[in-house]
Amino acid sequence: MRRRRIVFSVVIQLVLAGCVSSNPSYCADPEICGEGDAGTILSLDLAESSVDLSSTGGDLAAVDLATSPLDVSKPGPFSTVRIDLKADVNRTNIDLTVIGPSDDGKEITKRGTPLPWVLLSPGFLTDRKQYQGYGDRLASFGIVTVLQKSPNESNHARYRDDTVGLIGWLLSPMGMGSDRISGRLDRNRFGLVGHSLGGKISFLVAQADPRVKAVLGIDPVDQRDPSAASGMSKIKLPAGVPIGYLGETVSQTGGMPCAPANANYEVLYKASPSPAFSITFNGAAHMDFVDNPAMCWNCGFCGGGTAPKDRTNKLAIKYTAAYFLSTIGGDRRAVDSLSGVDFQKDVTAGYVKRDAK
């Protein structure tokens, strides 16, 4: 009996670095799925940025951004496609799902290429396809999203280095299926996003790789070496582009907290250089950010949230889309969903609160 308790304890601790009601938007089968779902980039006005991250791009960038309204809580104007690939990086096979805008429903479009893109790293032991909703929303607005699943999650330094290598591979892909993404990704409009451990890895990579132009952590957890907090000053984004955080407070305490208060998003936010912002989801728990907690085997370890799980997921998708659209996407209208009237509606409803510096 004692041995069972020890084993169970170890399993829980493994899950911590890395949910339970159903989200109807979740779908694991790309053959039958439709498009997926999703307040202030702080007091920062991204329109004042000295770097134009939308300067490249053709037809996909030709939508009238100045006059047409923008609602990132719903899918954008482009149809999307999902492609599963494998990348051989540093003698490591990394499973990928690439989600991008499509003209024919089979391949990522070549119109307007190279396109802005985001690399998403999942929570520890969490299926990368639990974040398809984020990729679907971004792709529907013309931003390619790559979901990765590293086989080296327990070695954070190796995971970081493999991710840096993966970025290079994605920009110059080789091997079977590489033609399906070759030439599609813009090396000058690239961002990182990750949940839990994936958030930490995103910050470690941003510290090491100057190609990163935007980075967002979704309830990141900075446990074990190397520490992300100690190197936050190394992140150098283009002028006016903030480091972003989404987080919660429910999972900070307890016998085995999933996002302990001494290693959570607030610690990383405090260590971040300006500009930076954080959005806190009231009543949400650590694993409520995934697409479908009911289909997530490890999500039950991080229960306790009182906010509707599907609402947390949809708001996180909306804010993630708004962040990358307003930075690497070059669409300043998206700032309204992070710091304007649209975001204030979520604050007034009691869903979220924010901080900025």
C-alpha positions as a Markdown table, in Angstrom:
| # | Residue | x | y | z |
|---|---|---|---|---|
| 1 | Met | 0.0 | 0.0 | 0.0 |
| 2 | Arg | 2.9 | 2.3 | 0.9 |
| 3 | Arg | 4.5 | 1.6 | -2.5 |
| 4 | Arg | 1.2 | 2.5 | -4.3 |
| 5 | Arg | 1.1 | 5.9 | -2.5 |
| 6 | Ile | 4.7 | 6.6 | -3.5 |
| 7 | Val | 4.1 | 5.7 | -7.1 |
| 8 | Phe | 0.9 | 7.8 | -7.2 |
| 9 | Ser | 2.8 | 10.7 | -5.7 |
| 10 | Val | 5.5 | 10.6 | -8.3 |
| 11 | Val | 2.9 | 10.5 | -11.1 |
| 12 | Ile | 1.2 | 13.6 | -9.7 |
| 13 | Gln | 4.5 | 15.5 | -9.4 |
| 14 | Leu | 5.3 | 14.6 | -13.0 |
| 15 | Val | 2.0 | 16.0 | -14.1 |
| 16 | Leu | 2.4 | 19.2 | -12.2 |
| 17 | Ala | 4.9 | 20.6 | -14.6 |
| 18 | Gly | 2.8 | 20.0 | -17.4 |
| 19 | Cys | -8.5 | 19.4 | -16.5 |
| 20 | Val | -12.9 | 18.2 | -16.1 |
| 21 | Ser | -15.8 | 19.2 | -18.4 |
| 22 | Ser | -16.4 | 19.0 | -22.1 |
| 23 | Asn | -15.6 | 21.7 | -24.6 |
| 24 | Pro | -17.8 | 21.2 | -27.7 |
| 25 | Ser | -15.3 | 23.1 | -29.9 |
| 26 | Tyr | -12.7 | 20.3 | -29.3 |
| 27 | Cys | -12.0 | 17.8 | -32.0 |
| 28 | Ala | -9.1 | 15.4 | -32.3 |
| 29 | Asp | -9.8 | 14.2 | -35.9 |
| 30 | Pro | -8.6 | 16.6 | -38.6 |
| 31 | Glu | -10.7 | 14.8 | -41.1 |
| 32 | Ile | -14.0 | 15.7 | -39.5 |
| 33 | Cys | -13.1 | 18.9 | -37.5 |
| 34 | Gly | -14.3 | 22.3 | -38.4 |
| 35 | Glu | -12.5 | 25.5 | -37.3 |
| 36 | Gly | -11.8 | 26.0 | -33.6 |
| 37 | Asp | -12.8 | 28.8 | -31.1 |
| 38 | Ala | -11.2 | 31.5 | -28.8 |
| 39 | Gly | -9.2 | 42.4 | -23.2 |
| 40 | Thr | -5.6 | 45.2 | -22.7 |
| 41 | Ile | -2.3 | 44.6 | -24.2 |
| 42 | Leu | -2.0 | 46.7 | -21.1 |
| 43 | Ser | -1.5 | 50.3 | -21.3 |
| 44 | Leu | 0.9 | 49.8 | -24.1 |
| 45 | Asp | -0.1 | 51.1 | -27.6 |
| 46 | Leu | 1.4 | 48.7 | -30.1 |
| 47 | Ala | 0.7 | 51.2 | -32.8 |
| 48 | Glu | 3.7 | 53.0 | -31.6 |
| 49 | Ser | 6.0 | 50.1 | -32.3 |
| 50 | Ser | 9.0 | 51.1 | -34.3 |
| 51 | Val | 9.1 | 47.7 | -36.1 |
| 52 | Asp | 6.6 | 46.9 | -38.8 |
| 53 | Leu | 6.2 | 43.1 | -38.4 |
| 54 | Ser | 3.6 | 43.0 | -41.2 |
| 55 | Ser | 5.8 | 44.5 | -43.9 |
| 56 | Thr | 6.0 | 41.2 | -45.8 |
| 57 | Gly | 3.2 | 39.1 | -47.2 |
| 58 | Gly | 1.0 | 39.3 | -50.3 |
| 59 | Asp | -2.6 | 38.4 | -50.9 |
| 60 | Leu | -3.4 | 37.2 | -47.4 |
| 61 | Ala | -2.3 | 40.6 | -46.1 |
| 62 | Ala | -4.5 | 42.4 | -48.6 |
| 63 | Val | -7.6 | 42.4 | -46.4 |
| 64 | Asp | -8.6 | 46.0 | -45.5 |
| 65 | Leu | -7.3 | 46.1 | -42.0 |
| 66 | Ala | -8.0 | 49.8 | -41.6 |
| 67 | Thr | -11.7 | 49.8 | -41.9 |
| 68 | Ser | -13.2 | 46.3 | -41.4 |
| 69 | Pro | -14.2 | 45.3 | -37.9 |
| 70 | Leu | -12.2 | 42.6 | -36.1 |
| 71 | Asp | -13.7 | 39.9 | -33.8 |
| 72 | Val | -11.0 | 37.5 | -32.7 |
| 73 | Ser | -13.5 | 35.6 | -30.5 |
| 74 | Lys | -14.7 | 33.9 | -33.7 |
| 75 | Pro | -12.8 | 32.2 | -36.6 |
| 76 | Gly | -11.3 | 34.6 | -39.1 |
| 77 | Pro | -11.8 | 34.8 | -42.9 |
| 78 | Phe | -9.5 | 32.0 | -44.0 |
| 79 | Ser | -10.3 | 28.3 | -44.3 |
| 80 | Thr | -7.7 | 26.1 | -42.5 |
| 81 | Val | -5.9 | 22.8 | -42.8 |
| 82 | Arg | -4.0 | 20.5 | -40.3 |
| 83 | Ile | -0.9 | 18.6 | -41.3 |
| 84 | Asp | 0.9 | 16.0 | -39.2 |
| 85 | Leu | 4.7 | 15.8 | -39.7 |
| 86 | Lys | 7.8 | 14.5 | -38.0 |
| 87 | Ala | 11.0 | 16.6 | -37.7 |
| 88 | Asp | 14.4 | 15.1 | -37.2 |
| 89 | Val | 16.3 | 17.6 | -35.0 |
| 90 | Asn | 19.5 | 16.9 | -33.0 |
| 91 | Arg | 18.9 | 13.2 | -33.6 |
| 92 | Thr | 15.5 | 13.6 | -32.0 |
| 93 | Asn | 12.2 | 12.9 | -33.8 |
| 94 | Ile | 9.6 | 15.6 | -32.9 |
| 95 | Asp | 6.0 | 15.1 | -33.7 |
| 96 | Leu | 4.3 | 18.2 | -35.2 |
| 97 | Thr | 0.9 | 19.3 | -36.2 |
| 98 | Val | 1.0 | 22.3 | -38.6 |
| 99 | Ile | -2.2 | 24.4 | -38.9 |
| 100 | Gly | -2.4 | 27.0 | -41.6 |
| 101 | Pro | -4.7 | 28.9 | -43.9 |
| 102 | Ser | -5.7 | 26.9 | -47.0 |
| 103 | Asp | -7.2 | 27.4 | -50.4 |
| 104 | Asp | -8.2 | 23.8 | -51.1 |
| 105 | Gly | -8.5 | 22.2 | -47.6 |
| 106 | Lys | -5.5 | 20.0 | -48.4 |
| 107 | Glu | -2.4 | 22.2 | -48.3 |
| 108 | Ile | -1.3 | 25.4 | -46.6 |
| 109 | Thr | -1.7 | 28.2 | -49.1 |
| 110 | Lys | 1.2 | 29.7 | -51.0 |
| 111 | Arg | -0.6 | 33.0 | -51.4 |
| 112 | Gly | 1.0 | 35.8 | -49.5 |
| 113 | Thr | 3.9 | 33.7 | -48.4 |
| 114 | Pro | 6.0 | 33.7 | -46.3 |
| 115 | Leu | 3.4 | 33.9 | -43.6 |
| 116 | Pro | 3.7 | 34.9 | -39.9 |
| 117 | Trp | 3.8 | 31.8 | -37.7 |
| 118 | Val | 3.8 | 30.6 | -34.1 |
| 119 | Leu | 5.4 | 27.6 | -32.4 |
| 120 | Leu | 3.2 | 26.2 | -29.6 |
| 121 | Ser | 4.7 | 23.9 | -26.8 |
| 122 | Pro | 2.1 | 22.0 | -24.7 |
| 123 | Gly | 2.0 | 21.3 | -21.0 |
| 124 | Phe | 4.0 | 18.4 | -19.6 |
| 125 | Leu | 2.5 | 15.0 | -20.6 |
| 126 | Thr | -0.3 | 16.8 | -22.4 |
| 127 | Asp | -1.3 | 15.9 | -26.0 |
| 128 | Arg | -0.3 | 18.6 | -28.4 |
| 129 | Lys | -3.7 | 18.3 | -30.1 |
| 130 | Gln | -5.4 | 19.6 | -26.9 |
| 131 | Tyr | -4.3 | 23.0 | -28.3 |
| 132 | Gln | -5.7 | 22.7 | -31.8 |
| 133 | Gly | -8.3 | 25.4 | -31.0 |
| 134 | Tyr | -5.5 | 27.9 | -30.6 |
| 135 | Gly | -3.9 | 26.9 | -33.9 |
| 136 | Asp | -7.3 | 26.9 | -35.7 |
| 137 | Arg | -8.1 | 30.4 | -34.6 |
| 138 | Leu | -4.6 | 31.8 | -35.5 |
| 139 | Ala | -4.6 | 30.1 | -38.9 |
| 140 | Ser | -8.1 | 31.4 | -39.7 |
| 141 | Phe | -6.5 | 34.9 | -39.4 |
| 142 | Gly | -3.5 | 33.9 | -41.6 |
| 143 | Ile | -1.0 | 32.9 | -38.9 |
| 144 | Val | 0.4 | 29.4 | -39.3 |
| 145 | Thr | 0.7 | 27.5 | -36.0 |
| 146 | Val | 3.0 | 24.6 | -35.3 |
| 147 | Leu | 2.1 | 22.3 | -32.4 |
| 148 | Gln | 5.1 | 20.3 | -31.2 |
| 149 | Lys | 5.5 | 17.4 | -28.9 |
| 150 | Ser | 9.0 | 16.9 | -27.6 |
| 151 | Pro | 10.2 | 13.4 | -26.4 |
| 152 | Asn | 12.6 | 15.2 | -24.0 |
| 153 | Glu | 10.2 | 17.0 | -21.7 |
| 154 | Ser | 12.0 | 15.8 | -18.5 |
| 155 | Asn | 15.2 | 17.4 | -19.6 |
| 156 | His | 14.4 | 21.1 | -19.9 |
| 157 | Ala | 17.8 | 22.2 | -21.3 |
| 158 | Arg | 17.5 | 19.5 | -24.0 |
| 159 | Tyr | 13.9 | 20.5 | -24.7 |
| 160 | Arg | 15.0 | 24.2 | -25.1 |
| 161 | Asp | 17.9 | 23.3 | -27.4 |
| 162 | Asp | 15.7 | 20.9 | -29.5 |
| 163 | Thr | 13.2 | 23.7 | -29.9 |
| 164 | Val | 15.8 | 26.1 | -31.1 |
| 165 | Gly | 16.9 | 23.5 | -33.6 |
| 166 | Leu | 13.3 | 22.9 | -34.6 |
| 167 | Ile | 12.9 | 26.6 | -35.5 |
| 168 | Gly | 15.7 | 26.2 | -37.9 |
| 169 | Trp | 14.3 | 23.0 | -39.3 |
| 170 | Leu | 10.9 | 24.6 | -39.9 |
| 171 | Leu | 12.4 | 27.5 | -41.7 |
| 172 | Ser | 14.4 | 25.1 | -43.9 |
| 173 | Pro | 12.6 | 21.8 | -43.7 |
| 174 | Met | 14.0 | 18.5 | -45.0 |
| 175 | Gly | 12.7 | 15.0 | -45.3 |
| 176 | Met | 9.4 | 13.5 | -46.0 |
| 177 | Gly | 6.5 | 16.0 | -46.2 |
| 178 | Ser | 8.8 | 19.0 | -45.9 |
| 179 | Asp | 7.5 | 20.4 | -49.2 |
| 180 | Arg | 4.1 | 20.9 | -47.5 |
| 181 | Ile | 5.6 | 23.7 | -45.3 |
| 182 | Ser | 8.6 | 24.8 | -47.3 |
| 183 | Gly | 8.7 | 28.5 | -48.1 |
| 184 | Arg | 5.5 | 29.2 | -46.1 |
| 185 | Leu | 7.1 | 30.5 | -42.9 |
| 186 | Asp | 8.5 | 34.0 | -42.5 |
| 187 | Arg | 11.7 | 34.1 | -40.5 |
| 188 | Asn | 11.0 | 37.8 | -39.6 |
| 189 | Arg | 7.5 | 37.2 | -38.2 |
| 190 | Phe | 7.8 | 34.4 | -35.7 |
| 191 | Gly | 6.4 | 34.0 | -32.2 |
| 192 | Leu | 6.4 | 31.4 | -29.3 |
| 193 | Val | 3.5 | 30.3 | -27.1 |
| 194 | Gly | 3.3 | 27.5 | -24.5 |
| 195 | His | 1.2 | 26.2 | -21.7 |
| 196 | Ser | 2.6 | 25.2 | -18.3 |
| 197 | Leu | 6.0 | 23.6 | -19.0 |
| 198 | Gly | 5.6 | 24.7 | -22.6 |
| 199 | Gly | 5.4 | 28.3 | -21.4 |
| 200 | Lys | 8.6 | 27.9 | -19.5 |
| 201 | Ile | 10.3 | 26.4 | -22.6 |
| 202 | Ser | 9.0 | 29.2 | -24.7 |
| 203 | Phe | 10.7 | 31.8 | -22.4 |
| 204 | Leu | 14.0 | 29.8 | -22.3 |
| 205 | Val | 14.0 | 29.7 | -26.2 |
| 206 | Ala | 13.2 | 33.4 | -26.4 |
| 207 | Gln | 16.2 | 34.0 | -24.2 |
| 208 | Ala | 18.5 | 32.0 | -26.4 |
| 209 | Asp | 17.1 | 32.8 | -29.9 |
| 210 | Pro | 17.0 | 36.4 | -31.3 |
| 211 | Arg | 14.7 | 35.3 | -34.1 |
| 212 | Val | 11.7 | 35.3 | -31.7 |
| 213 | Lys | 9.6 | 38.4 | -32.2 |
| 214 | Ala | 6.8 | 37.8 | -29.7 |
| 215 | Val | 6.3 | 35.4 | -26.8 |
| 216 | Leu | 3.3 | 34.5 | -24.7 |
| 217 | Gly | 3.1 | 32.1 | -21.7 |
| 218 | Ile | -0.2 | 30.4 | -20.8 |
| 219 | Asp | 0.0 | 29.7 | -17.0 |
| 220 | Pro | 3.8 | 28.9 | -17.3 |
| 221 | Val | 5.4 | 26.9 | -14.5 |
| 222 | Asp | 9.1 | 27.6 | -13.9 |
| 223 | Gln | 10.2 | 24.5 | -11.9 |
| 224 | Arg | 13.6 | 22.7 | -12.1 |
| 225 | Asp | 16.7 | 23.9 | -13.8 |
| 226 | Pro | 17.4 | 25.8 | -16.0 |
| 227 | Ser | 15.4 | 28.6 | -14.5 |
| 228 | Ala | 13.5 | 30.9 | -16.9 |
| 229 | Ala | 12.9 | 33.6 | -14.4 |
| 230 | Ser | 16.7 | 34.2 | -13.9 |
| 231 | Gly | 17.2 | 35.0 | -17.6 |
| 232 | Met | 14.1 | 37.0 | -18.5 |
| 233 | Ser | 16.2 | 40.2 | -19.1 |
| 234 | Lys | 17.8 | 38.3 | -22.0 |
| 235 | Ile | 14.6 | 38.4 | -24.0 |
| 236 | Lys | 14.9 | 41.2 | -26.6 |
| 237 | Leu | 11.6 | 41.6 | -28.6 |
| 238 | Pro | 11.1 | 44.4 | -31.2 |
| 239 | Ala | 10.5 | 47.9 | -29.7 |
| 240 | Gly | 7.0 | 48.2 | -28.3 |
| 241 | Val | 6.2 | 44.4 | -28.4 |
| 242 | Pro | 5.4 | 43.2 | -24.8 |
| 243 | Ile | 6.0 | 39.8 | -23.2 |
| 244 | Gly | 2.6 | 38.3 | -22.5 |
| 245 | Tyr | 1.2 | 36.1 | -19.7 |
| 246 | Leu | -2.1 | 34.4 | -19.1 |
| 247 | Gly | -2.6 | 32.9 | -15.7 |
| 248 | Glu | -4.8 | 31.8 | -12.8 |
| 249 | Thr | -4.7 | 31.7 | -9.0 |
| 250 | Val | -6.6 | 28.5 | -8.1 |
| 251 | Ser | -3.8 | 26.1 | -8.7 |
| 252 | Gln | -1.1 | 28.0 | -6.7 |
| 253 | Thr | -1.7 | 26.3 | -3.4 |
| 254 | Gly | -2.7 | 22.9 | -2.0 |
| 255 | Gly | -0.8 | 19.7 | -1.2 |
| 256 | Met | 0.7 | 19.5 | -4.6 |
| 257 | Pro | 0.0 | 22.7 | -6.5 |
| 258 | Cys | 0.0 | 22.5 | -10.2 |
| 259 | Ala | 1.3 | 26.1 | -10.6 |
| 260 | Pro | 3.0 | 26.8 | -7.3 |
| 261 | Ala | 3.1 | 30.4 | -6.2 |
| 262 | Asn | 6.9 | 30.4 | -6.1 |
| 263 | Ala | 7.2 | 29.4 | -9.7 |
| 264 | Asn | 4.1 | 30.6 | -11.5 |
| 265 | Tyr | 3.3 | 33.2 | -14.1 |
| 266 | Glu | 3.4 | 36.0 | -11.5 |
| 267 | Val | 7.0 | 35.2 | -10.7 |
| 268 | Leu | 8.0 | 35.3 | -14.3 |
| 269 | Tyr | 6.0 | 38.5 | -15.0 |
| 270 | Lys | 7.8 | 40.2 | -12.1 |
| 271 | Ala | 11.1 | 39.1 | -13.5 |
| 272 | Ser | 10.2 | 40.3 | -17.1 |
| 273 | Pro | 11.6 | 43.5 | -18.6 |
| 274 | Ser | 9.1 | 46.1 | -19.7 |
| 275 | Pro | 6.9 | 46.2 | -21.7 |
| 276 | Ala | 4.9 | 43.2 | -20.3 |
| 277 | Phe | 1.4 | 42.4 | -19.4 |
| 278 | Ser | -0.5 | 39.6 | -17.5 |
| 279 | Ile | -4.1 | 38.6 | -17.7 |
| 280 | Thr | -5.5 | 36.6 | -14.7 |
| 281 | Phe | -8.5 | 34.3 | -15.2 |
| 282 | Asn | -10.7 | 34.5 | -12.1 |
| 283 | Gly | -11.7 | 31.1 | -10.8 |
| 284 | Ala | -9.8 | 29.1 | -13.4 |
| 285 | Ala | -7.5 | 26.2 | -12.7 |
| 286 | His | -4.2 | 25.3 | -14.3 |
| 287 | Met | -5.5 | 22.8 | -16.9 |
| 288 | Asp | -8.7 | 24.7 | -17.8 |
| 289 | Phe | -6.8 | 26.3 | -20.7 |
| 290 | Val | -6.7 | 23.1 | -22.9 |
| 291 | Asp | -9.4 | 22.4 | -25.5 |
| 292 | Asn | -11.2 | 19.5 | -23.8 |
| 293 | Pro | -10.3 | 18.7 | -20.2 |
| 294 | Ala | -12.7 | 15.7 | -20.3 |
| 295 | Met | -10.4 | 14.0 | -22.9 |
| 296 | Cys | -7.2 | 15.0 | -21.0 |
| 297 | Trp | -6.0 | 12.1 | -18.8 |
| 298 | Asn | -3.8 | 14.3 | -16.6 |
| 299 | Cys | -6.1 | 17.2 | -16.2 |
| 300 | Gly | -7.9 | 15.8 | -13.2 |
| 301 | Phe | -4.8 | 16.3 | -11.1 |
| 302 | Cys | -5.3 | 20.1 | -11.3 |
| 303 | Gly | -9.0 | 20.5 | -10.4 |
| 304 | Gly | -10.6 | 23.0 | -8.2 |
| 305 | Gly | -11.5 | 25.7 | -10.6 |
| 306 | Thr | -14.9 | 27.4 | -10.3 |
| 307 | Ala | -15.0 | 29.2 | -13.7 |
| 308 | Pro | -16.6 | 27.3 | -16.6 |
| 309 | Lys | -13.8 | 25.5 | -18.3 |
| 310 | Asp | -15.0 | 26.1 | -21.9 |
| 311 | Arg | -15.1 | 29.9 | -21.1 |
| 312 | Thr | -11.5 | 29.9 | -19.9 |
| 313 | Asn | -10.4 | 28.0 | -23.0 |
| 314 | Lys | -12.3 | 30.3 | -25.4 |
| 315 | Leu | -11.0 | 33.5 | -23.7 |
| 316 | Ala | -7.5 | 32.2 | -23.7 |
| 317 | Ile | -7.8 | 31.4 | -27.5 |
| 318 | Lys | -9.2 | 34.9 | -28.1 |
| 319 | Tyr | -6.4 | 36.6 | -26.2 |
| 320 | Thr | -3.7 | 34.5 | -27.8 |
| 321 | Ala | -5.0 | 35.3 | -31.3 |
| 322 | Ala | -5.2 | 39.0 | -30.4 |
| 323 | Tyr | -1.6 | 39.0 | -29.1 |
| 324 | Phe | -0.1 | 37.5 | -32.1 |
| 325 | Leu | -2.3 | 39.4 | -34.6 |
| 326 | Ser | -1.3 | 42.7 | -33.0 |
| 327 | Thr | 2.4 | 41.8 | -33.0 |
| 328 | Ile | 3.7 | 39.5 | -35.7 |
| 329 | Gly | 0.4 | 39.8 | -37.6 |
| 330 | Gly | 0.7 | 43.6 | -37.8 |
| 331 | Asp | -3.1 | 44.1 | -37.2 |
| 332 | Arg | -3.3 | 46.9 | -34.6 |
| 333 | Arg | -7.1 | 46.4 | -34.3 |
| 334 | Ala | -6.5 | 43.3 | -32.2 |
| 335 | Val | -5.2 | 45.4 | -29.3 |
| 336 | Asp | -8.8 | 46.2 | -28.5 |
| 337 | Ser | -9.3 | 42.6 | -27.3 |
| 338 | Leu | -6.3 | 42.9 | -25.0 |
| 339 | Ser | -6.6 | 46.5 | -23.6 |
| 340 | Gly | -9.6 | 48.2 | -25.2 |
| 341 | Val | -13.4 | 48.3 | -25.0 |
| 342 | Asp | -13.7 | 44.6 | -25.9 |
| 343 | Phe | -11.3 | 43.5 | -23.1 |
| 344 | Gln | -13.1 | 45.8 | -20.6 |
| 345 | Lys | -16.3 | 43.8 | -21.2 |
| 346 | Asp | -14.6 | 40.7 | -19.9 |
| 347 | Val | -13.3 | 42.6 | -16.9 |
| 348 | Thr | -16.7 | 44.1 | -16.1 |
| 349 | Ala | -18.2 | 40.6 | -16.4 |
| 350 | Gly | -15.7 | 39.4 | -13.7 |
| 351 | Tyr | -13.9 | 37.0 | -15.9 |
| 352 | Val | -10.4 | 38.4 | -15.8 |
| 353 | Lys | -8.2 | 41.2 | -14.5 |
| 354 | Arg | -4.9 | 42.5 | -15.8 |
| 355 | Asp | -1.6 | 44.1 | -15.0 |
| 356 | Ala | 0.9 | 45.8 | -17.1 |
| 357 | Lys | 4.3 | 47.5 | -17.0 |
